[in-house]
């Protein structure tokens, strides 16, 4: 399976949340993990926000960051370019998504075009999941009710 992780799914590997166990299991099964270049900024912001919100020891936090940096080197990264912008134009006109969200959807759509039968889009945002399902992407979780 080719696994696309948006940021809401990716951070679940590093912090125990609803859906974390399933993401880790999918991660282990995946032949390749793909994400957008914007995920790096979103993930780092999320990590530091979580550190501010809850008490995380510095040593534990640094090991989370180190693990993320290590994993990042293994991902296939979709960059924002003119080909992606064409897809973004179409999707942004149809779906009420925020900027980075439409980048994730467009990135997944582009990859899905290459491997349609072996592709899974993991996302824990209901609006993106609904748009992804409307674009015939196989999504996880299937019954995404998380906002």
C-alpha positions as CSV (number, residue, x, y, z in Angstrom):
1,X,0.0,0.0,0.0
2,X,1.0,3.6,-0.7
3,X,0.1,5.7,2.3
4,X,-0.4,9.5,2.0
5,X,-0.4,11.2,5.4
6,X,-1.7,14.7,5.8
7,X,-0.5,16.4,9.0
8,X,-3.5,15.5,11.1
9,X,-2.6,11.8,10.5
10,X,1.2,12.1,10.6
11,X,1.4,13.7,14.1
12,X,-0.5,10.7,15.5
13,X,2.7,8.7,15.2
14,X,4.5,10.9,17.6
15,X,1.7,11.7,20.1
16,X,-0.8,9.2,21.5
17,X,-4.2,10.4,20.3
18,X,-7.4,8.8,18.9
19,X,-6.3,7.0,15.8
20,X,-2.6,6.7,16.8
21,X,-2.5,2.9,17.0
22,X,-4.2,2.6,13.5
23,X,-1.7,5.1,12.0
24,X,1.3,3.3,13.4
25,X,-0.1,0.0,12.1
26,X,-0.7,1.5,8.6
27,X,2.7,3.0,8.7
28,X,4.3,-0.4,9.3
29,X,2.3,-2.0,6.4
30,X,3.1,0.8,3.9
31,X,5.4,0.3,1.0
32,X,5.9,4.0,0.8
33,X,4.8,7.0,2.8
34,X,4.0,10.2,1.0
35,X,3.2,13.7,2.2
36,X,3.4,17.3,1.0
37,X,6.3,19.6,1.6
38,X,4.0,21.8,3.7
39,X,3.7,19.0,6.2
40,X,7.1,19.8,7.7
41,X,6.0,23.3,8.8
42,X,2.6,22.1,9.9
43,X,4.1,19.2,11.9
44,X,6.7,21.3,13.6
45,X,4.1,24.0,14.6
46,X,1.9,21.2,15.9
47,X,4.7,19.7,18.0
48,X,5.7,23.0,19.6
49,X,2.0,23.9,20.2
50,X,1.6,20.5,22.0
51,X,4.7,21.2,24.0
52,X,3.2,24.5,25.1
53,X,-0.2,23.0,25.9
54,X,1.0,20.0,28.0
55,X,4.0,19.4,30.1
56,X,6.5,17.4,28.0
57,X,10.0,16.9,29.4
58,X,12.6,18.4,27.2
59,X,14.4,15.1,26.6
60,X,11.2,13.4,25.5
61,X,10.3,16.3,23.2
62,X,13.8,16.3,21.6
63,X,13.4,12.6,20.9
64,X,10.1,13.3,19.2
65,X,11.7,15.9,17.0
66,X,14.7,13.7,16.3
67,X,12.3,10.8,15.3
68,X,10.3,13.1,13.0
69,X,13.5,14.4,11.3
70,X,14.7,10.8,10.8
71,X,11.3,9.8,9.4
72,X,11.1,12.9,7.2
73,X,14.2,11.7,5.3
74,X,12.3,8.5,4.3
75,X,9.1,10.1,3.0
76,X,8.3,10.8,-0.6
77,X,7.6,14.5,-0.7
78,X,5.2,16.2,-3.1
79,X,6.3,19.7,-3.8
80,X,4.1,22.7,-4.8
81,X,4.8,23.3,-8.4
82,X,2.8,24.3,-11.6
83,X,1.4,20.8,-12.1
84,X,0.1,20.8,-8.5
85,X,-1.2,24.4,-8.9
86,X,-3.4,23.3,-11.8
87,X,-5.0,20.6,-9.5
88,X,-5.2,23.1,-6.6
89,X,-7.1,25.6,-8.9
90,X,-9.7,22.9,-9.7
91,X,-10.1,21.6,-6.2
92,X,-10.2,25.0,-4.5
93,X,-13.0,26.0,-6.7
94,X,-15.1,23.0,-5.7
95,X,-14.3,22.4,-2.0
96,X,-14.3,24.8,1.0
97,X,-10.8,24.0,2.2
98,X,-8.0,26.0,3.8
99,X,-4.8,26.6,1.9
100,X,-2.7,23.8,3.3
101,X,-5.7,21.4,3.2
102,X,-6.2,21.9,-0.5
103,X,-2.4,21.4,-1.0
104,X,-2.7,18.0,0.8
105,X,-5.8,17.0,-1.3
106,X,-4.1,18.0,-4.6
107,X,-0.9,16.2,-3.6
108,X,-2.8,13.0,-2.8
109,X,-4.9,13.3,-6.0
110,X,-1.7,13.6,-8.1
111,X,-0.1,10.5,-6.5
112,X,-3.4,8.6,-6.6
113,X,-3.3,9.1,-10.4
114,X,-0.1,7.0,-10.5
115,X,-1.2,4.2,-8.1
116,X,-5.0,4.2,-7.9
117,X,-5.5,0.6,-6.7
118,X,-2.9,0.6,-4.0
119,X,-3.4,4.1,-2.4
120,X,-4.7,5.2,0.9
121,X,-5.3,8.8,2.0
122,X,-5.1,9.2,5.8
123,X,-6.6,12.3,7.3
124,X,-8.4,13.2,10.5
125,X,-10.1,16.3,9.2
126,X,-13.7,15.8,8.1
127,X,-13.8,18.5,5.4
128,X,-10.6,17.1,3.7
129,X,-11.9,13.6,4.0
130,X,-15.2,14.4,2.4
131,X,-13.5,16.1,-0.5
132,X,-11.1,13.2,-0.9
133,X,-13.9,10.7,-0.9
134,X,-15.7,12.9,-3.5
135,X,-12.5,12.7,-5.6
136,X,-12.6,8.8,-5.4
137,X,-9.7,8.5,-3.0
138,X,-9.8,5.6,-0.5
139,X,-9.7,7.3,2.9
140,X,-8.8,6.4,6.4
141,X,-10.6,6.5,8.7
142,X,-13.6,5.6,6.5
143,X,-16.2,7.2,8.8
144,X,-14.2,10.4,9.6
145,X,-16.3,12.4,12.1
146,X,-13.4,14.5,13.4
147,X,-13.4,18.2,12.7
